Amino acid sequence: MSSSCRVLRTQKPNKQKKSGKAFTASRRLSHDSNFWVRVKTGFRWALKTFLVAAGAYGVYFCYHFFTTSPRFAVSQVTLTGNQILQEKELLERLGPVTGDNIFLLNLESLSTQLAGHPWVQTVSVRKIFPKEILVEVKERKPYARIKLDKVYIVDNFGVLLAPETSAFSHLPLIIHPPSREEVVLGRNVSEDGVVSSLKHMHYFNQLSFFSDNPIQSADIDDMSRVTFTTGKDQMKIFMGLETIAQDFKNFMIVRDTLEKDKKSIEHIDLSFKDRVVIKRKENS
């Protein structure tokens, strides 16, 4: 028994020594593993940093190239849709863009500059890469003349376009009461019955009744009444501005009755409620 006990005692220190060696080897293995994890992590961060820096440089290089290269300097401005406006006038309104970088052009600003012209109803400005700007203009249509401090051209919405010229002397004339407001081209003068007078002048001239004697002028007075006058026989038609739609309907009711002897009529007064007053020429 004593000898076997001695054997057991002598074997225990050997087991502890082997266990200590295994623990030391395990610590070394763990240390080596953490080291390589740190190396891999550092490499990944270094790679990400490099890629971000390379991407940023690439973006900067591309931006610098596209915004400074002569390949993208505007060399041509093409205008379409202008029939009355001269190309030179529109280009002056647009401002100097030739030589500017096409990527840096502010199309909204260019459109606003052109849209401020009285004759321009709508405008579209587009880039055609690499060097061209396309400007598409829709002009306002001259519809009538209006007499204010002098005679001007207006479109069918009542927008003042320009002073009268001989090219538009054939257009019907609206005579407006004197106004204290300053006359500004591009301003809408649709108040005080201008547009309704223009509209009903157009309605009248579409009728066969006026086919050989169209209305040429509309005189708006201070009494909220408009007087239409034909060009050939100087027939006058009186209508109230506030009741102009109903007055036109009243005329449509009686026009067939008046058709046969219309040349003998001096004036037709539609401004009374529920009745039409006809005055004939004295020699008829």
C-alpha positions as CSV (number, residue, x, y, z in Angstrom):
1,M,0.0,0.0,0.0
2,S,2.8,2.4,0.9
3,S,4.6,1.8,-2.4
4,S,1.5,2.3,-4.5
5,C,0.8,5.5,-2.7
6,R,4.3,6.7,-3.4
7,V,3.7,6.0,-7.0
8,L,0.5,8.0,-7.1
9,R,2.2,11.0,-5.4
10,T,5.1,11.0,-7.8
11,Q,2.7,11.0,-10.8
12,K,0.6,14.1,-9.8
13,P,3.4,16.7,-10.3
14,N,3.9,15.3,-13.8
15,K,0.2,15.9,-14.7
16,Q,0.3,19.4,-13.4
17,K,3.4,20.2,-15.4
18,K,1.7,18.9,-18.6
19,S,-1.4,21.0,-17.8
20,G,0.7,24.1,-17.4
21,K,2.4,23.6,-20.8
22,A,-1.0,23.1,-22.5
23,F,-2.3,26.4,-20.9
24,T,0.8,28.3,-22.0
25,A,0.3,26.9,-25.6
26,S,-3.3,27.9,-25.5
27,R,-2.5,31.5,-24.5
28,R,0.0,31.8,-27.2
29,L,-2.5,30.5,-29.8
30,S,-5.1,32.9,-28.5
31,H,-2.6,35.8,-28.7
32,D,-1.6,34.9,-32.2
33,S,-5.3,34.6,-33.3
34,N,-6.1,38.1,-31.8
35,F,-3.1,39.5,-33.6
36,W,-4.3,38.3,-37.0
37,V,-7.8,39.5,-36.3
38,R,-6.4,43.0,-35.6
39,V,-4.3,42.8,-38.8
40,K,-7.3,41.8,-40.9
41,T,-9.5,44.5,-39.4
42,G,-6.8,47.2,-39.9
43,F,-6.4,46.0,-43.5
44,R,-10.1,46.3,-44.1
45,W,-10.2,49.8,-42.7
46,A,-7.2,50.8,-44.8
47,L,-8.8,49.3,-47.9
48,K,-12.1,51.2,-47.2
49,T,-10.2,54.4,-46.6
50,F,-8.3,54.0,-49.9
51,L,-11.5,53.2,-51.8
52,V,-13.3,56.3,-50.3
53,A,-10.3,58.5,-51.1
54,A,-10.1,57.1,-54.6
55,G,-13.8,57.6,-55.2
56,A,-13.7,61.2,-53.9
57,Y,-10.7,61.9,-56.2
58,G,-12.6,60.3,-59.1
59,V,-15.7,62.4,-58.5
60,Y,-13.5,65.6,-58.2
61,F,-11.6,64.6,-61.4
62,C,-14.9,64.0,-63.3
63,Y,-16.4,67.3,-62.0
64,H,-13.3,69.2,-62.9
65,F,-13.2,67.7,-66.4
66,F,-16.9,68.1,-67.2
67,T,-17.0,71.7,-66.0
68,T,-13.8,73.0,-67.5
69,S,-13.2,71.0,-70.6
70,P,-13.6,73.0,-73.9
71,R,-15.5,70.0,-75.2
72,F,-18.6,71.2,-73.2
73,A,-18.4,75.0,-73.9
74,V,-21.6,76.2,-75.6
75,S,-20.9,77.1,-79.2
76,Q,-24.4,77.1,-80.7
77,V,-27.8,78.5,-79.6
78,T,-30.8,77.4,-81.8
79,L,-34.1,79.3,-81.7
80,T,-37.4,77.9,-82.9
81,G,-41.0,79.1,-82.9
82,N,-40.3,82.8,-83.3
83,Q,-42.1,84.4,-86.2
84,I,-42.6,88.0,-85.2
85,L,-39.6,88.4,-82.8
86,Q,-36.2,88.8,-84.4
87,E,-33.5,86.2,-83.5
88,K,-31.1,89.0,-82.5
89,E,-33.7,90.5,-80.0
90,L,-34.2,87.1,-78.4
91,L,-30.5,86.4,-78.1
92,E,-29.9,89.8,-76.5
93,R,-32.7,89.0,-74.0
94,L,-31.2,85.5,-73.3
95,G,-27.8,87.0,-72.5
96,P,-24.3,85.8,-73.4
97,V,-24.1,82.0,-73.1
98,T,-21.6,81.1,-75.9
99,G,-18.5,79.8,-74.3
100,D,-20.2,79.0,-71.0
101,N,-20.0,75.5,-69.7
102,I,-23.1,73.6,-70.7
103,F,-23.3,71.7,-67.3
104,L,-23.2,74.9,-65.3
105,L,-25.9,76.8,-67.2
106,N,-29.0,77.6,-65.2
107,L,-31.9,76.7,-67.5
108,E,-34.5,78.1,-65.2
109,S,-32.8,81.5,-65.1
110,L,-32.5,81.6,-68.9
111,S,-36.2,80.7,-69.3
112,T,-37.2,83.4,-66.9
113,Q,-35.3,86.0,-68.8
114,L,-37.0,85.1,-72.1
115,A,-40.5,84.7,-70.5
116,G,-40.3,88.3,-69.4
117,H,-40.6,89.5,-73.0
118,P,-44.2,90.8,-73.7
119,W,-44.4,88.7,-76.9
120,V,-43.4,85.4,-75.3
121,Q,-46.3,83.3,-74.1
122,T,-44.2,80.2,-73.2
123,V,-40.6,79.2,-73.6
124,S,-38.6,76.0,-73.2
125,V,-34.8,75.9,-72.9
126,R,-33.0,72.5,-73.3
127,K,-29.4,71.4,-73.4
128,I,-28.2,69.3,-76.4
129,F,-24.9,67.8,-75.4
130,P,-22.1,68.5,-75.9
131,K,-22.3,72.1,-77.0
132,E,-25.8,73.3,-78.1
133,I,-28.7,75.1,-76.4
134,L,-32.2,74.7,-78.0
135,V,-34.7,77.5,-77.2
136,E,-38.3,76.8,-78.2
137,V,-40.6,79.9,-78.1
138,K,-44.3,80.2,-78.4
139,E,-45.3,83.8,-79.3
140,R,-48.5,85.5,-78.3
141,K,-50.9,86.2,-81.2
142,P,-51.7,89.8,-82.0
143,Y,-55.5,89.9,-81.7
144,A,-56.6,93.5,-81.6
145,R,-55.5,97.1,-81.0
146,I,-56.4,99.1,-77.9
147,K,-56.3,102.8,-77.5
148,L,-54.9,104.0,-74.2
149,D,-52.5,106.9,-74.1
150,K,-51.8,105.7,-77.7
151,V,-52.7,102.6,-79.7
152,Y,-51.2,99.3,-78.7
153,I,-51.4,95.7,-79.8
154,V,-53.0,93.1,-77.4
155,D,-53.4,89.4,-77.6
156,N,-56.7,87.6,-76.9
157,F,-56.0,87.6,-73.2
158,G,-55.6,91.4,-73.1
159,V,-51.8,91.4,-72.7
160,L,-50.1,94.5,-74.1
161,L,-47.6,93.5,-76.7
162,A,-46.2,96.6,-78.4
163,P,-47.2,100.0,-79.8
164,E,-49.2,99.8,-83.0
165,T,-47.4,99.5,-86.3
166,S,-48.7,99.5,-89.9
167,A,-48.4,95.7,-90.0
168,F,-51.3,95.5,-87.5
169,S,-53.5,98.3,-88.6
170,H,-56.1,95.8,-89.9
171,L,-56.9,94.5,-86.4
172,P,-60.1,95.5,-84.7
173,L,-59.8,98.5,-82.3
174,I,-60.8,98.7,-78.6
175,I,-61.2,102.2,-77.3
176,H,-60.6,102.3,-73.6
177,P,-61.5,105.2,-71.2
178,P,-58.4,107.2,-70.1
179,S,-56.5,105.6,-67.2
180,R,-54.1,107.0,-64.6
181,E,-52.1,103.7,-64.6
182,E,-48.8,103.7,-66.3
183,V,-48.8,101.7,-69.5
184,V,-46.4,98.8,-69.2
185,L,-45.8,96.3,-72.0
186,G,-46.6,92.8,-70.8
187,R,-49.3,94.0,-68.4
188,N,-52.7,92.5,-68.6
189,V,-55.4,95.1,-69.3
190,S,-58.3,92.6,-69.2
191,E,-60.2,94.7,-66.5
192,D,-63.0,97.0,-67.4
193,G,-64.5,94.8,-70.1
194,V,-61.6,94.6,-72.5
195,V,-61.6,90.8,-72.8
196,S,-65.4,90.4,-72.8
197,S,-65.5,93.0,-75.5
198,L,-62.9,91.2,-77.6
199,K,-64.6,87.9,-77.1
200,H,-68.1,89.2,-78.2
201,M,-66.6,91.1,-81.1
202,H,-65.2,87.7,-82.2
203,Y,-68.6,86.1,-81.7
204,F,-70.4,88.7,-83.8
205,N,-67.9,88.5,-86.7
206,Q,-68.4,84.7,-86.9
207,L,-72.1,85.3,-87.8
208,S,-73.3,85.5,-91.4
209,F,-75.1,88.7,-90.4
210,F,-71.7,90.5,-90.3
211,S,-69.9,88.5,-93.0
212,D,-69.9,91.4,-95.5
213,N,-69.8,94.2,-92.8
214,P,-67.6,93.0,-89.9
215,I,-67.2,94.8,-86.6
216,Q,-64.0,96.8,-86.5
217,S,-64.1,98.7,-83.2
218,A,-65.4,98.5,-79.7
219,D,-65.7,101.7,-77.6
220,I,-65.9,101.2,-73.8
221,D,-67.3,104.2,-72.1
222,D,-67.4,105.3,-68.4
223,M,-71.1,104.2,-68.1
224,S,-70.2,100.5,-68.3
225,R,-71.4,100.2,-71.8
226,V,-69.6,99.1,-75.0
227,T,-70.4,100.3,-78.5
228,F,-69.5,98.0,-81.4
229,T,-69.1,99.6,-84.8
230,T,-68.9,97.9,-88.2
231,G,-66.3,99.0,-90.6
232,K,-68.2,99.3,-93.9
233,D,-71.7,100.7,-93.0
234,Q,-70.8,102.1,-89.6
235,M,-73.6,100.2,-87.9
236,K,-73.5,100.5,-84.1
237,I,-74.5,97.9,-81.5
238,F,-74.9,99.0,-77.9
239,M,-74.4,96.5,-75.1
240,G,-74.0,96.7,-71.3
241,L,-70.7,95.3,-70.0
242,E,-72.4,93.7,-67.0
243,T,-75.1,92.1,-69.2
244,I,-73.1,91.5,-72.3
245,A,-73.7,87.7,-72.4
246,Q,-77.4,88.1,-72.1
247,D,-77.4,91.0,-74.6
248,F,-75.7,88.8,-77.2
249,K,-78.4,86.1,-76.6
250,N,-81.1,88.7,-77.3
251,F,-79.4,89.6,-80.5
252,M,-79.4,86.0,-81.6
253,I,-83.1,85.9,-81.1
254,V,-83.9,88.8,-83.4
255,R,-81.1,88.5,-86.0
256,D,-83.1,86.4,-88.5
257,T,-85.8,89.1,-88.4
258,L,-83.2,91.8,-89.1
259,E,-81.3,89.9,-91.8
260,K,-83.3,91.1,-94.8
261,D,-83.0,94.9,-94.3
262,K,-79.8,95.0,-92.2
263,K,-78.3,97.7,-94.4
264,S,-81.0,100.1,-93.4
265,I,-80.1,99.8,-89.7
266,E,-78.2,102.7,-88.1
267,H,-77.9,101.1,-84.6
268,I,-79.1,98.2,-82.5
269,D,-79.4,98.8,-78.8
270,L,-79.2,95.6,-76.7
271,S,-78.5,97.3,-73.4
272,F,-82.2,97.4,-72.3
273,K,-83.6,94.6,-70.2
274,D,-85.8,92.2,-72.2
275,R,-86.1,94.3,-75.3
276,V,-84.1,95.3,-78.4
277,V,-84.3,98.8,-79.8
278,I,-83.7,99.3,-83.5
279,K,-83.0,102.6,-85.2
280,R,-83.0,102.8,-88.9
281,K,-81.3,105.3,-91.2
282,E,-83.2,108.4,-92.0
283,N,-83.1,107.9,-95.8
284,S,-84.3,104.2,-95.5
